[in-house]
Amino acid sequence: MVNGESIILFGPPGAGKGTQSGLISTITGKPQVSTGDMLREAVSDNSEVGGEAKSYMDKGLLVPDKIIMELIKIRLSKDDAKNGLLFDGFPRTIPQAMALEKLTSVSMVVSLVVQDDEIVSRIAGRRTDPETGEIYHVEYKPAPQDIRSRLLQRDDDTEDTVRNRLSTFHKQTAPLSDFYRDKGILIEVDGSGDIEQVSSSIEAIIKRNSLG
Ligand code: AP5
């Protein structure tokens, strides 16, 4: 069991979890852990886990809990996890949340609330810098002109896959809101404003909850 308390950044695909996680990590000192990033790394390494995960990710389905919990256990065993982690995009099912309870305690779940239509336009315009990992948007957060040619679009950011990811979110992941609300640790943030507005709301919430 990890001693420090962890934080969860929760929300639908494209809500802005990756965009806001750096800020929370800086304020709280908790390293960010994105299961999506871990899986994409496994895919690009051509590992066995990556090969299995890709078939789910390409369809907009969740990767099986067993694979995810193996990755999380390994991550939590590292030295920098002892004061807790900032989970981005994890847990995504009730069994994952219950398994996490046995590994670390969670002090706060920051839930970004964004409507589906807004999500589709955010994801369609998302571009990532493979060199720095920085996330851009063609309209809402344009990249500097000199690096635009190297930006990549994620394989699962097609319109069909996004619709599937949203449907998966509503069926399998959204019920976690009630799971954490019942524990009294869910804090909802309006994620529909621009990036700076959402950052200010998150910063205020974290400071109010004395974690910063
Ligand atoms: P993952 O990589 O976690 O994807 P996701 O949850 O679908 O989330 P995204 O990365 O798409 O969005 P985000 O909320 O980080 O938004 P971002 O900040 O980039 O998972 C991918 C796949 O892996 C899953 O489909 C599943 O198959 C698998 N997987 C991962 N974890 C799993 C788990 N625990 N269990 C099982 N399977 C798992 O922002 C999006 C865009 O919007 C960007 O272009 C950004 O610039 C822009 N933007 C951000 N905020 C704003 C704003 N306020 N206003 C305007 N634009 C904004």
Residues whose N, C-alpha, C, O or C-beta is under 5 A from the ligand:
A	BS01	AP5	G11 P12 P13 G14 A15 G16 K17 G18 T19 T35 G36 D37 L39 Y56 M57 G60 L61 L62 V63 I68 D88 G89 F90 P91 R92 R122 I123 G125 R126 R127 I135 Y136 H137 Y140 K141 R165 G191 G193 D194 I195 V198
